[in-house]
Amino acid sequence: MAEVEVQKTSQEKVEQEVVVLTDVPQAEKATPVPPTMPVVVEKEPPVPLPETEEEPMKPKQVEEAVVENEVLKPGGGDDEKISQLVCFKEESTKVADLLDSEKKALQEFKQLVQEALNKHEFSASAAPPAPAKEEEKIEVVVAEAEEEKKPAQEEETPAVTEEKEKVESEAVAEKEEKVRVVESEVLDDQEKVAPPPAPAPAVASDTNADNVVDDDGAKTVEAIEETIVAVSSSVASQEETSAQATKESEGETKVAPALDEEAKEVKSETVEVKPEEVSIWGIPLLADDRTDVILLKFLRARDFKVKDAFTMLKNTIRWRKEFGIDELLEQDLGCDDLGKAVFMHGLDKEGHPVCYNVYGEFQNKELYKISFSDEEKRQRFLRWRIQILEKSIRKLDFSPGGISTIVQVNDLKSSPGPAKRELRQATSQALQLLQDNYPEFVAKQIFINVPWWYLTVNRMISPFLTQRTRSKFVFSGPSKSAETLIRYIAAEQIPVKYGGLSKDGEFGTDDAVTEINLKPAAKHTVEFPVTETCLLTWEVRVVGWDVSYSAEFVPSAEDSYTVIIQKARKVAATEEPVVCNSFKIGESGKVVLTIDNSTSKKKKKLLYRLKTKPSSD
């Protein structure tokens, strides 16, 4: 492990930092140093951070911090004001840490989601609402038809009954009359064979009247029987017709109950259908405890109002299907030119992925034209922006206690501003979609290189934002942007253009950076002792530079000479942001870096890291 010792001399007033390297593999790491040296190591949080929770007035702090970026005061007052901007603390995603009321709301929310899955409401929500209205219309028409039929049935029933009674009475009378005629004919025939003792004149007169043409008794009987059968059949047909009419009216009366029973059967069958499977951001709903994390996002976005959160969830799932999110992930939208305008890079000190939005890139007229010149291009830009966000979200950890939010860094340097109508429209549309369909995915919004006009806009919209939303905002002017980023993001994770050391080359994001605060009007020395033959490589940067930098190798042997690696030179703020040197060491000694800030009245940030490789002699 590396040890760092601080030595002070009263005559020169120079702080010397000695890095002792005991072995090659661990040369890249630095152990914590005594409190007298303000070194910020990657794993250690910055000292001013605990003070951030004590500051209640966020808007006023924002104005002070940005205004004082233009006039810096020596003594460290600016650092304190920047740290006061951090007043938002991300809530826990573990159910055990929730309040009782929040636990109850989450449970109710899960019950609503389960019922919706059982009824396939999420799939139904993706379809247009027209079919549902048509079904309602059909039901209304059927109900109206039934109501119209009921009075008709009530009116027709008495008429049918009277007609039936009349027909039946006439049929009975005809039957009785025909029977009497038949009986009289039979008796008449019997009298011809054997005359009865007492003739019946009335019946005989009737018989003679009916048989004027037919003298044969048998033929007369057959004719009478045929007449009776014909009359009976006509009566029976009338009875059947009336009975059928009555049955139809009764059947129509039973249509409504039958339809109700069928509807109940359909509903029962629907309930018994297997619940649908719905996933959002690659997480199946109610499949495991990751669902709790997702549902909590919707609840917090709606202040734990369960019904509002449920409505938001259904709308989000419907929008994702309409927008074609799953297909979008695999599409090539041909927006390679926009890669410098929006990109993901590194993690913050708490492990959140960081997304950079560089508005100044749209000053390029050609890029602006292919992105926003018409509605079709704006829609393509919007889909590309959502695609980047979706891919980033898929990499988040939705398990309870995991990292499930993103840090947004918004670079407003050379931003086209509100005068660009097309950009304003696209930005407004994108913000609306993000607000409606991506709840609680932003851990922090850091605005850097903030121009004066943006502060004016922010003052106008700030009263309409909730305290929770405002607490996620951090603002910084051009002269303090790098320092602000380094406060929240480790230097090895910050791109070089924003004050960090992250770039392609010898070092990577796994190579930790040591941070030192350089006091005004002081000279600082950093020493790397080396005890064996090796190749020593280091990177050094002073944020804002405007200091003198030099490097030399001092052998341990008394009779050896000091080797100048880098002559002292003034490094201006506009020169190369990072200095990378290497030196092949053949004997024990130390490499000494000297940063002279004695001509400046400003406090600055020194960043450096090193690594050693075995020499190939």
RAKA-V749091 format. One record per helix or strand. SS is the DSSP state (alpha for helix, beta for strand). FROM is the first residue (numbers start at 0). TO is the last residue. If there is no record, write none. Layout:
ss=SS from=FROM to=TO
ss=SS from=FROM to=TO
This chain:
ss=beta from=2 to=8
ss=beta from=13 to=19
ss=beta from=38 to=39
ss=alpha from=46 to=53
ss=alpha from=57 to=66
ss=alpha from=76 to=82
ss=alpha from=94 to=96
ss=alpha from=99 to=117
ss=alpha from=120 to=125
ss=alpha from=129 to=192
ss=alpha from=200 to=209
ss=alpha from=216 to=252
ss=alpha from=254 to=270
ss=beta from=278 to=279
ss=beta from=282 to=283
ss=alpha from=289 to=300
ss=alpha from=305 to=322
ss=alpha from=324 to=327
ss=alpha from=335 to=339
ss=beta from=341 to=346
ss=beta from=352 to=357
ss=alpha from=358 to=362
ss=alpha from=364 to=371
ss=alpha from=374 to=392
ss=beta from=405 to=410
ss=alpha from=420 to=436
ss=beta from=441 to=447
ss=alpha from=451 to=461
ss=alpha from=466 to=469
ss=beta from=472 to=474
ss=alpha from=477 to=487
ss=alpha from=490 to=492
ss=beta from=494 to=494
ss=alpha from=495 to=497
ss=beta from=501 to=501
ss=beta from=513 to=517
ss=beta from=522 to=529
ss=beta from=533 to=541
ss=beta from=546 to=554
ss=beta from=562 to=570
ss=beta from=578 to=584
ss=beta from=588 to=595
ss=beta from=603 to=613
